[in-house]
Amino acid sequence: MIICVSANPAIDKRLRVESLAVGEVNRIRSSQAFSGGKAAHVAMSAKVLGEEVLWIGLLGGETGDEIEHQLVEFGINVVSVRTKAVTRTNLEIIDDGGRITEILEPGGMVEVSELHEFRLACTEAFEEAEDGAVVVLSGSLPPGMPTDEFGSLTKMARDSGAKVIVDTSGEALTAAIESCPDLIKPNKSEAEKAAQASIFGEDDALKAIKILRDRGSRAVCLTLGADGLVYGSVDAEPIFVTPPKVDVISTVGCGDATVAGFAVAMKRRLDPAASLQLAAACGAANCLAHLPGQIEKKIVDDLIDNVVIRSGR
């Protein structure tokens, strides 16, 4: 099983406009609302790839109800911890030039009792999961949740025998690294902040990866958008990955689909090269998806042989 933990889920609302004019009235051409938050995208992509998925998250109000309904309809098992605060709504505005503007709400305040119930739900899921389970901790933390929450959950999951992937940022990422996850997936900006080092090329990327590994993470996959991925682990040579070229519909959720590919590969015990091929193919497939995380398995299968892998030094 793949267990996706979401501390700060959202309903994502995608708006399409001819052009976005700041400070003026903008007419919306079309709108869509769908389950969001990084963990939801990961869960949906992993489900498409044929894995059993459990999603655990904090949900409140009608938006929370809608997220749970959509995930269940997708075939995902859901454990929801109800909150007094209404689950947030994020906006994604796409203009005719393909430019994407995201407006993200912070999320509602989490009360102490809700935090306790959330931790209990995670504990029970980790302990009940079968051998070889993979736990994905992804997304931001809401107000009221300690910045080291993902670090605590990482340790809890590893103690239960699960593999752990973390995809977050800032202080939450720093704390999680110290708890020794099996993989972290920062983008360039997140890696620079976590490693306190600038990244201008491959050598810089490898140095940043080494810093983050030395702090605790067993493996690091640094994502560089269209420039691909750089991977380094404690027991393998660095690997550089060039994804297949595709006609991009939207890049929102591509990193999450990449994480899903890694989670599935980890569950299936694939080697690093095969894992990276699957992860990169999933990320590219998400570029072609009409909604984040809702990739198509056939497209992943078609793209996987076009992922270029080369060993580093």
N, C-alpha and C positions, 0 to 999 in steps of 0.2 A: 504493500500500500504506500501511496505518497500522501503525506499529511501536509496541507498548506495552511499556515497560520497567518491570520490577518488581524492586526491590532487596530487598524484604522481604515476599514473598507469604505467604499463610496458607490453612489450611482454616478456613472459618467454620462454626461449629456454632450453629444456631438452636434455642433451647429455649423452649417455651411452657409457662407456668405460670398457675395461677389468680391468684395474687398472689405477689410476691417478698417474703419475710420475712427480713430480715437477722438473722443470728445464730440462725436456726432451721432445721429440716429442711424442704426444699421438694420437693414431688413434681412431677416433670416430666410434662406431659400428652402432649407429642410432641417429637420432635427431628429435625433435618435437618442434614446436613453437605454443604458445597459449596465449590467453589473460591472463594477470597477474595483480599483485597488489592485496592487500588483499580485497579491496572492490569488485573487479570483482569475486573473488572466493566466497565471501559472496552472491553476487547477483545471481550467477549461482545455488548455493546450495538452496537458498530460492525459486528460480523459480522451481527447481525440486520438492520441497515440495508443490507446487501448489499456491504460492502467486504471486500477481502482483508486479513487481519490477521495480523501476526506478533507473538507474545508472547515476550519474552526475560526470564528470571528465574533467581534462585538457588534451587535445590531440593535438599532432603535428606531421606532416610528415607522411610518409607511415606507420610507426609503429602505429601511432595514428589511421590512417584510418583502419588498420587491426583489432585493438582492437574494434573499433566501429562496424565494419562488423561482427565480431564474436559474440559480445554481442547481436546484433539485430537478427542474425541467431538463437541464443539461445532462443529468445522470450522475451528479456529484452528491456524495453523502455530506450532510451539513450538521454541524453542532454549533448552535447560535447561543451566545450569552447576551441576554437582553439588557439594554441600557436605558436610563431615563433620557439621555441626550439622543436626539434624532440623528441618524446616520447622515453624513455629509453628502453634498452633491458637488461634483467637479465639472467644469466646463472645458470643452475642447473646441476651439473655433478654427475652421479650415476655410481659407479663401481660395479663389480660383487659381491663384499662383502656386498653390500647394503649401503655402506657409501655414504653420500650426501655432496657435496661441493657446496655452493652457492656463486656466485660472483654478487654483486648488484651494478648497476650504481646509482649515486646520483640523477639523473634527471636534466633537463635543467633549467636555470634561468627563473623565472616567472616575467614578466613585470607588472608594476603597472596597466596598462589598462586591462591586462588579469586577474589579481587578482580581480579587480573591477567587471568584467563580471562574474567571477566564483562566487563571493559572491551574485551577483544579481540573477544568475541562482538558487542558493541554496535558497535564500529568496523566490523567486516565487514558487519554488517547495514545500517548507514548508508551505507557506500560502495557496496553492491550494489543499494540501493533505486533504483527508477526516479525520474525527475524528478517533482516534485510530491508526494513522499512526506511523510507527517506523522508525527513522532515524539512520543509522549506519555510523559512522565516523571512518574509519579504514585506516591503512597504515602510511607511512612516509610523511613528508612534503618536497617539493622540495626547492632548493635554491631560495631565494627571497620572500618566504612566511613567515610571522611572526610566531614565535613559539607558539603564543597563538591563532592561527587560529581556531583550533578545539574547543578551549574554547569559542570563539566568536560564532561559528556555533552551539555549544551546547546550549548556551543561546537563540540564535535566534530560534532554533527548539523547545525548551521547551516553549518559549513564544507563539509559534504558536499552542501549544497544543499537540505536538508530544512527544512520548517517545524517549529517546536517548541512544544508546549504543556506547561506545568509545573503540577502540582497536588500540592503538598506543604506543609510548614509549618515554622515555627521557623527555625533557622539554615540548614537546607537550602534553604528558600524564598529567604531573603536572598541566599545565594550564587548561586542560579540566576538571580535577577533581574539581577544584575550582569553575567551572560553574555548578556543581551539576548534572552530567548525571545520568540516571536511572541505568546504569550498566557499569562497566569497566571490561575488560577481560585481565589482564596482565598475562604473564607467570612468572615463578619463578624469573628470572633475572630482568625483568621489575618491578616486585613488590618490590624486594629488593632495587632497585635504587630509586623508587618512595617513598617508606616508610622509606628509609635509615635504613634498618634493615635486618639482615641475617635470612634466612629461612632454618632450618635444619630438621624440623618435623612439626607435626600438630599444636602444641602449637604456634610455631613461625609463622606458616601460619595464624592462627587466630589473632595473635597480629598485623601482617602486614595488614590484612584485616580491623581490627578496626582502625588502623592509617589512612588508605585510606578513610574509611567511615567518620571518624571524620573530614577529610579535605573537604568533600563535596559529594562524590559519594554515591548514595542511596544504591547501591548493588555492591559487588565485586565478580567476579568469577576468582579465581586464578587457572590457569592450570599448572599441573605438569607432562605433557607428559603421559607416560605409568602408572604413579602413580595416575592419575585421576585428579579430580577437588575438590576444596574447595570453598564453597559459603557462603557468609555472607551478610545480609541485615539489614536495620533499623527496619524491622517488621517481622523477622523470625529467628528461631534458626539456628545456623550454620549447614550446610549440607556437608557431605563428599560423593564423588561419585567415584565409581570404574567402569571404562569402560569395555566393553566386550573385551575378547582377540581375536585378529584377526591376520592373516598372512599379515604382512605389505608389501605393494608395495612401498609406499612412504609416508613420514610424512608431506611433503610440502602441506600447505593449510588446515591441520587438524584443527588448531586453528580457521581458517576462517569459516570452515564448522560448527564448534562449535558455533561461533557467529551467523551464519545463523539460527541454531536451536533455539538459544535464541530469535532472532528477530521474528521468526515465532511464538514461544511460547508466546512472549509478545503481538504480534498482535492478537493472539487467546485468550489472557487473561488466560493462563494456570497457575496453582499454581506453587510455586517454585520447588517442587519435580518433577512434570510432565515436567516442563521446563528443568530441569537438565537432566532428562532421554532423552528427545528429543535432547538436545544439545550434550550430550555424545555419543548418537547413531550416530548423524551426523558426529562427529569427527572421530569415529571409521570407519564409512562407507567411509570416505575420504581416510583412510589408504588403502582401497581396490580399490579405483578409479584409473583409468589409467591416468587421468589428474586432477590437483587440482581443487576442487570445483564442479567437475562433478560427484557428488554422484548419487546413484540409490535409488529411494524411496523404492523399495521393500527390499533392503538391510537394509535401516534405520528401516523399519517396523519389519524386522526379528531380528535386534539387540536390539531394544528398551527394550524388556522384560529381556534382559541379563545385563542391567545396574543396578548396585547395589547401593542403596541409604541408607545412615544411618545418623541419626541426631547427631550433635555434642553436645557440652556443653556450 
